[in-house]
Amino acid sequence: MSLEGEWTTEVKGLGIDIAPIPRIARFIEQYDRETLSLLFTPNELDHCQSSSHPHRAFAVCFATKEAVGKALGTGLAGIGWNEIEANLTPDRLTVYLYGDASIQAKQSGIQTWLATWWHWDEHVLVHVLGLSTLR
């Protein structure tokens, strides 16, 4: 219950994924940019390839897609991999959705995403919350 005029935030979805960096690195090195564009958006490809830690950046993007699919409750069924975009900056991970992924989020009541990531040894972990704001 909220007071009149007070805003509350409700968690509509939660997703967590762990990705092994060496496995993602092997995958990335096997394919050209055109093939990788089936999984990653042009912004993700540009950012990851220019990163000082490209394999780790690709692993974060990959794990973000998996975590968002889990938060939506459908996995990636019916959603294109490149319809979920991870915008990775030195201090923030932001999630953008397009196409069917955006439609699925709206149907689930998700208005915004809160995303965090960590890395240790040769793994990354991504945690996402799909949130709605209610009055």
MARBA-3410 file (N, C-alpha, C, O; in Angstrom, 1 decimal):
135
0.8,-1.2,0.0,0.0,0.0,0.0,0.9,1.2,0.0,1.9,1.3,0.7 ~ 0.5,2.2,-0.8,1.3,3.5,-0.8,0.4,4.6,-0.4,-0.9,4.6,-0.6 ~ 1.0,5.7,0.1,0.2,6.9,0.4,0.0,7.6,-0.9,0.7,7.5,-1.9 ~ -1.1,8.5,-0.9,-1.4,9.2,-2.1,-0.2,10.1,-2.5,0.4,10.8,-1.7 ~ 0.2,10.0,-3.7,1.3,10.8,-4.3,2.6,10.2,-4.1,3.6,10.7,-4.6
2.7,9.1,-3.3,4.0,8.4,-3.1,4.2,7.3,-4.2,3.2,6.6,-4.5 ~ 5.4,7.2,-4.6,5.7,6.2,-5.7,6.4,5.0,-5.0,7.2,5.2,-4.1 ~ 6.0,3.8,-5.5,6.7,2.6,-5.0,7.2,1.8,-6.2,6.7,2.0,-7.3 ~ 8.2,1.1,-5.9,8.8,0.2,-7.0,8.5,-1.2,-6.7,8.7,-1.7,-5.5 ~ 8.1,-2.0,-7.7,7.8,-3.4,-7.5,8.7,-4.2,-8.4,8.9,-3.9,-9.6
9.3,-5.3,-7.9,10.1,-6.2,-8.7,9.2,-7.1,-9.5,8.4,-7.8,-8.9 ~ 9.3,-7.1,-10.8,8.5,-7.9,-11.7,9.2,-9.1,-12.2,8.6,-10.1,-12.7 ~ 10.5,-9.0,-12.2,11.4,-10.1,-12.7,12.8,-10.1,-12.1,13.3,-9.0,-11.9 ~ 13.4,-11.2,-11.9,14.7,-11.4,-11.4,15.4,-12.4,-12.3,14.9,-13.4,-12.6 ~ 16.7,-12.0,-12.7,17.5,-13.0,-13.5,18.9,-12.9,-13.1,19.5,-11.8,-12.8
19.6,-14.0,-13.0,21.0,-14.1,-12.7,21.6,-15.1,-13.7,21.0,-16.1,-14.0 ~ 22.8,-14.8,-14.1,23.6,-15.7,-15.0,25.1,-15.6,-14.7,25.6,-14.5,-14.4 ~ 25.7,-16.7,-14.8,27.2,-16.8,-14.7,27.7,-17.3,-16.0,27.2,-18.3,-16.6 ~ 28.7,-16.6,-16.6,29.3,-17.0,-17.8,30.8,-17.1,-17.7,31.5,-16.3,-17.1 ~ 31.4,-18.3,-18.1,32.8,-18.5,-18.1,33.5,-17.7,-19.2,33.2,-17.9,-20.4
34.4,-16.8,-18.9,35.0,-16.0,-19.9,35.8,-16.8,-20.9,35.7,-16.5,-22.1 ~ 36.6,-17.8,-20.6,37.3,-18.6,-21.6,36.3,-19.3,-22.7,36.6,-19.3,-23.9 ~ 35.1,-19.7,-22.2,34.2,-20.3,-23.1,33.6,-19.3,-24.1,33.5,-19.5,-25.3 ~ 33.3,-18.1,-23.6,32.8,-17.0,-24.5,34.0,-16.6,-25.4,33.7,-16.3,-26.6 ~ 35.2,-16.5,-24.9,36.3,-16.1,-25.8,36.5,-17.1,-26.9,36.7,-16.6,-28.1
36.4,-18.4,-26.7,36.5,-19.4,-27.8,35.4,-19.2,-28.8,35.7,-19.3,-30.0 ~ 34.2,-18.9,-28.3,33.1,-18.7,-29.2,33.3,-17.5,-30.1,33.1,-17.5,-31.3 ~ 33.7,-16.4,-29.5,33.9,-15.1,-30.2,35.0,-15.2,-31.2,34.9,-14.7,-32.3 ~ 36.1,-15.9,-30.9,37.2,-16.1,-31.8,36.9,-17.0,-33.0,37.6,-16.9,-34.0 ~ 35.8,-17.8,-32.9,35.5,-18.7,-34.0,34.7,-18.0,-35.1,34.7,-18.5,-36.3
34.1,-16.9,-34.8,33.1,-16.3,-35.8,33.5,-14.9,-36.2,34.2,-14.2,-35.5 ~ 33.0,-14.5,-37.4,33.2,-13.1,-37.9,32.1,-12.2,-37.4,31.2,-12.6,-36.7 ~ 32.3,-10.9,-37.6,31.4,-9.9,-37.1,30.0,-10.1,-37.6,29.0,-10.0,-36.8 ~ 29.8,-10.5,-38.8,28.5,-10.8,-39.4,27.7,-11.9,-38.6,26.6,-11.7,-38.3 ~ 28.4,-12.9,-38.3,27.8,-14.0,-37.5,27.5,-13.6,-36.1,26.5,-13.9,-35.6
28.5,-12.9,-35.5,28.3,-12.4,-34.1,27.1,-11.4,-34.0,26.6,-11.3,-32.9 ~ 26.8,-10.8,-35.1,25.7,-9.8,-35.1,24.3,-10.5,-34.9,23.3,-9.8,-34.7 ~ 24.3,-11.8,-35.0,23.1,-12.6,-34.7,22.8,-12.6,-33.2,21.7,-12.8,-32.8 ~ 23.9,-12.5,-32.4,23.8,-12.5,-31.0,24.0,-11.1,-30.3,23.3,-10.8,-29.3 ~ 24.8,-10.3,-30.9,25.2,-9.0,-30.3,24.7,-7.9,-31.2,24.8,-8.0,-32.4
24.3,-6.8,-30.5,24.0,-5.6,-31.3,25.2,-4.9,-31.8,26.3,-5.2,-31.3 ~ 25.1,-4.0,-32.8,26.3,-3.3,-33.3,27.0,-2.5,-32.2,28.2,-2.4,-32.2 ~ 26.2,-1.9,-31.3,26.8,-1.2,-30.2,27.6,-2.1,-29.3,28.7,-1.7,-28.9 ~ 27.1,-3.3,-29.0,27.8,-4.2,-28.2,29.1,-4.7,-28.8,30.2,-4.8,-28.2 ~ 29.0,-5.0,-30.1,30.2,-5.4,-30.9,31.3,-4.4,-30.9,32.5,-4.7,-30.6
30.9,-3.1,-31.1,31.9,-2.0,-31.2,32.5,-1.9,-29.8,33.7,-1.7,-29.7 ~ 31.7,-1.8,-28.8,32.2,-1.6,-27.4,33.1,-2.8,-27.0,34.2,-2.5,-26.5 ~ 32.7,-4.0,-27.2,33.5,-5.1,-26.7,34.8,-5.2,-27.5,35.8,-5.5,-26.9 ~ 34.8,-5.0,-28.8,36.0,-5.2,-29.6,37.0,-4.0,-29.3,38.2,-4.2,-29.5 ~ 36.5,-2.9,-28.8,37.4,-1.8,-28.5,37.8,-1.8,-27.0,38.6,-0.9,-26.5
37.2,-2.7,-26.2,37.5,-2.7,-24.8,38.9,-3.2,-24.4,39.5,-3.9,-25.2 ~ 39.4,-2.8,-23.3,40.7,-3.2,-22.9,40.6,-4.7,-22.4,41.7,-5.4,-22.3 ~ 39.4,-5.2,-22.1,39.2,-6.6,-21.7,38.0,-7.1,-22.6,36.9,-7.3,-22.1 ~ 38.3,-7.3,-23.9,37.2,-7.7,-24.8,36.4,-9.0,-24.5,35.2,-9.0,-24.5 ~ 37.1,-10.0,-24.1,36.5,-11.3,-23.8,35.6,-11.1,-22.5,34.5,-11.7,-22.5
36.0,-10.4,-21.5,35.2,-10.2,-20.4,34.0,-9.3,-20.7,32.9,-9.6,-20.3 ~ 34.1,-8.3,-21.6,33.0,-7.5,-22.0,32.0,-8.3,-22.8,30.8,-8.2,-22.5 ~ 32.4,-9.2,-23.7,31.5,-10.1,-24.4,30.8,-11.0,-23.4,29.6,-11.3,-23.6 ~ 31.5,-11.5,-22.4,30.9,-12.4,-21.4,29.8,-11.6,-20.6,28.7,-12.2,-20.3 ~ 30.0,-10.4,-20.3,29.0,-9.6,-19.6,27.8,-9.4,-20.5,26.7,-9.6,-20.0
28.0,-9.1,-21.7,26.9,-8.9,-22.7,26.1,-10.2,-22.8,24.8,-10.2,-22.8 ~ 26.8,-11.3,-23.0,26.1,-12.6,-23.1,25.3,-12.9,-21.9,24.2,-13.3,-22.0 ~ 25.9,-12.8,-20.7,25.3,-13.1,-19.5,24.1,-12.2,-19.2,23.1,-12.6,-18.6 ~ 24.2,-11.0,-19.6,23.0,-10.0,-19.5,21.8,-10.5,-20.3,20.7,-10.5,-19.8 ~ 22.1,-11.0,-21.5,21.0,-11.5,-22.3,20.3,-12.7,-21.6,19.1,-12.8,-21.6
21.1,-13.6,-21.1,20.6,-14.8,-20.4,19.8,-14.3,-19.2,18.7,-14.9,-18.9 ~ 20.4,-13.4,-18.4,19.7,-13.0,-17.1,18.4,-12.3,-17.4,17.4,-12.5,-16.7 ~ 18.3,-11.4,-18.5,17.1,-10.8,-18.8,16.0,-11.8,-19.3,14.9,-11.7,-18.9 ~ 16.5,-12.8,-20.1,15.5,-13.8,-20.5,14.9,-14.5,-19.3,13.7,-14.8,-19.3 ~ 15.7,-14.8,-18.3,15.2,-15.4,-17.0,14.3,-14.5,-16.3,13.2,-14.9,-15.8
14.6,-13.2,-16.2,13.7,-12.2,-15.6,12.4,-12.1,-16.3,11.4,-11.8,-15.6 ~ 12.4,-12.2,-17.6,11.1,-12.2,-18.3,10.3,-13.4,-18.1,9.1,-13.4,-18.4 ~ 10.9,-14.5,-17.6,10.2,-15.7,-17.3,10.0,-16.6,-18.5,9.3,-17.6,-18.4 ~ 10.7,-16.3,-19.6,10.5,-17.1,-20.9,11.8,-17.6,-21.4,11.9,-18.3,-22.4 ~ 12.9,-17.2,-20.7,14.2,-17.5,-21.3,14.3,-16.6,-22.6,13.7,-15.5,-22.6
15.0,-17.1,-23.6,15.1,-16.4,-24.9,14.1,-16.9,-25.9,14.3,-16.6,-27.1 ~ 13.2,-17.7,-25.5,12.2,-18.3,-26.5,11.4,-17.1,-27.1,10.8,-16.4,-26.4 ~ 11.4,-17.1,-28.4,10.6,-16.0,-29.1,11.2,-14.7,-29.1,10.6,-13.7,-29.5 ~ 12.4,-14.6,-28.6,13.1,-13.3,-28.5,14.5,-13.4,-29.2,15.2,-14.4,-29.0 ~ 14.8,-12.5,-30.1,16.1,-12.5,-30.7,17.2,-12.0,-29.8,17.0,-11.1,-29.0
18.3,-12.7,-29.8,19.4,-12.4,-28.9,19.8,-10.9,-29.0,20.1,-10.3,-28.0 ~ 19.8,-10.4,-30.2,20.2,-9.0,-30.4,19.0,-8.0,-30.1,19.2,-6.8,-30.4 ~ 17.9,-8.5,-29.6,16.8,-7.6,-29.1,17.1,-7.2,-27.6,16.4,-6.4,-27.1 ~ 18.1,-7.8,-27.0,18.5,-7.4,-25.7,19.9,-6.8,-25.8,20.8,-7.5,-26.3 ~ 20.1,-5.6,-25.3,21.4,-4.9,-25.5,21.9,-4.5,-24.1,21.2,-3.9,-23.3
23.2,-4.9,-23.8,23.9,-4.5,-22.6,24.8,-3.3,-23.0,25.6,-3.4,-23.8 ~ 24.5,-2.2,-22.3,25.4,-1.0,-22.5,26.3,-1.0,-21.3,25.9,-0.7,-20.2 ~ 27.5,-1.3,-21.5,28.5,-1.4,-20.5,29.5,-0.2,-20.4,30.2,0.1,-21.4 ~ 29.4,0.5,-19.3,30.4,1.6,-19.1,31.2,1.3,-17.9,30.9,0.3,-17.2 ~ 32.3,2.0,-17.6,33.1,1.7,-16.5,32.4,1.6,-15.1,32.8,0.9,-14.2
31.3,2.4,-15.0,30.6,2.4,-13.7,29.1,1.9,-13.7,28.4,2.0,-12.7 ~ 28.7,1.4,-14.9,27.3,1.0,-15.0,27.0,0.0,-16.1,27.7,0.0,-17.1 ~ 26.0,-0.8,-15.8,25.4,-1.7,-16.8,24.0,-1.3,-17.0,23.2,-1.4,-16.1 ~ 23.6,-0.9,-18.2,22.3,-0.5,-18.6,21.7,-1.5,-19.6,22.4,-2.0,-20.5 ~ 20.4,-1.8,-19.5,19.8,-2.8,-20.4,18.8,-2.0,-21.2,18.0,-1.2,-20.8
18.9,-2.3,-22.5,17.9,-1.8,-23.5,17.2,-3.0,-24.2,17.9,-4.0,-24.6 ~ 15.9,-2.9,-24.5,15.2,-3.9,-25.2,14.6,-3.4,-26.4,14.2,-2.2,-26.5 ~ 14.5,-4.2,-27.4,13.9,-3.9,-28.7,13.0,-5.0,-29.1,13.1,-6.1,-28.6 ~ 12.1,-4.7,-30.1,11.3,-5.7,-30.7,10.5,-6.6,-29.7,9.9,-6.0,-28.8 ~ 10.5,-7.9,-30.0,9.7,-8.8,-29.1,10.1,-8.8,-27.7,9.3,-9.0,-26.8
11.4,-8.5,-27.4,11.9,-8.5,-26.0,11.2,-7.3,-25.3,10.8,-7.4,-24.1 ~ 11.1,-6.1,-26.0,10.4,-5.0,-25.4,9.0,-5.3,-25.1,8.4,-4.9,-24.1 ~ 8.3,-5.9,-26.1,6.9,-6.3,-26.0,6.7,-7.2,-24.8,5.8,-7.0,-24.0 ~ 7.6,-8.2,-24.7,7.5,-9.2,-23.6,7.6,-8.5,-22.2,6.9,-8.8,-21.3 ~ 8.6,-7.5,-22.1,8.8,-6.8,-20.9,7.5,-6.0,-20.5,7.1,-5.9,-19.4
6.9,-5.3,-21.5,5.7,-4.5,-21.3,4.6,-5.4,-20.8,3.8,-5.0,-19.9 ~ 4.4,-6.6,-21.4,3.4,-7.5,-21.0,3.6,-8.0,-19.6,2.6,-8.3,-18.9 ~ 4.8,-8.0,-19.2,5.2,-8.5,-17.8,5.1,-7.3,-16.8,5.3,-7.5,-15.6 ~ 4.8,-6.1,-17.3,4.8,-4.9,-16.4,6.1,-4.3,-16.1,6.2,-3.5,-15.2 ~ 7.2,-4.7,-16.8,8.5,-4.2,-16.5,8.7,-2.9,-17.3,8.5,-2.8,-18.5
9.0,-1.8,-16.5,9.2,-0.5,-17.1,10.7,-0.1,-17.2,11.1,0.6,-18.0 ~ 11.5,-0.7,-16.3,12.9,-0.3,-16.2,13.7,-1.5,-15.7,13.1,-2.4,-15.1 ~ 15.0,-1.4,-15.9,15.9,-2.5,-15.5,17.0,-2.0,-14.5,17.5,-0.9,-14.8 ~ 17.3,-2.7,-13.5,18.4,-2.5,-12.7,19.4,-3.6,-12.9,19.0,-4.8,-12.6 ~ 20.6,-3.3,-13.3,21.5,-4.4,-13.7,22.9,-4.2,-13.0,23.4,-3.0,-13.0
23.5,-5.2,-12.5,24.8,-5.2,-12.0,25.6,-6.3,-12.4,25.1,-7.4,-12.8 ~ 27.0,-6.2,-12.4,27.8,-7.3,-12.8,29.1,-7.3,-12.0,29.5,-6.3,-11.5 ~ 29.7,-8.5,-11.9,30.9,-8.7,-11.2,31.7,-9.7,-12.0,31.2,-10.5,-12.7 ~ 33.0,-9.7,-11.8,33.9,-10.7,-12.4,34.9,-11.2,-11.3,35.3,-10.4,-10.4 ~ 35.2,-12.4,-11.4,36.2,-13.0,-10.5,36.8,-14.2,-11.3,36.2,-14.8,-12.0
38.1,-14.4,-11.0,38.8,-15.4,-11.8,38.5,-15.3,-13.2,38.8,-14.3,-13.9 ~ 37.9,-16.4,-13.8,37.6,-16.4,-15.2,36.0,-16.5,-15.4,35.6,-17.1,-16.4 ~ 35.3,-15.8,-14.6,33.8,-15.8,-14.7,33.3,-14.4,-14.5,33.9,-13.5,-13.9 ~ 32.1,-14.2,-15.1,31.3,-13.0,-14.8,29.9,-13.4,-14.3,29.4,-14.5,-14.7 ~ 29.4,-12.6,-13.4,28.0,-12.8,-12.9,27.2,-11.6,-13.2,27.7,-10.5,-12.9
26.1,-11.7,-13.8,25.2,-10.6,-14.1,23.9,-10.9,-13.3,23.3,-12.0,-13.3 ~ 23.4,-9.8,-12.7,22.1,-9.8,-11.9,21.3,-8.7,-12.4,21.7,-7.6,-12.5 ~ 20.0,-9.0,-12.8,19.1,-8.0,-13.3,17.8,-8.1,-12.5,17.3,-9.1,-12.2 ~ 17.2,-6.9,-12.3,15.9,-6.8,-11.8,15.0,-6.0,-12.8,15.4,-5.0,-13.2 ~ 13.9,-6.6,-13.1,12.9,-5.9,-13.9,11.9,-5.2,-13.0,11.3,-5.9,-12.2
11.8,-3.9,-13.1,11.0,-3.1,-12.1,9.8,-2.4,-12.8,9.8,-2.0,-13.9 ~ 8.8,-2.2,-12.0,7.7,-1.3,-12.3,7.6,-0.3,-11.2,7.8,-0.5,-10.1 ~ 7.1,0.9,-11.6,6.9,2.0,-10.6,5.4,2.2,-10.6,4.7,2.4,-11.6 ~ 4.9,2.2,-9.3,3.5,2.4,-9.1,3.2,3.6,-8.2,4.1,4.0,-7.4 ~ 2.1,4.2,-8.4,1.7,5.3,-7.6,0.6,4.8,-6.7,0.1,5.6,-5.8
END
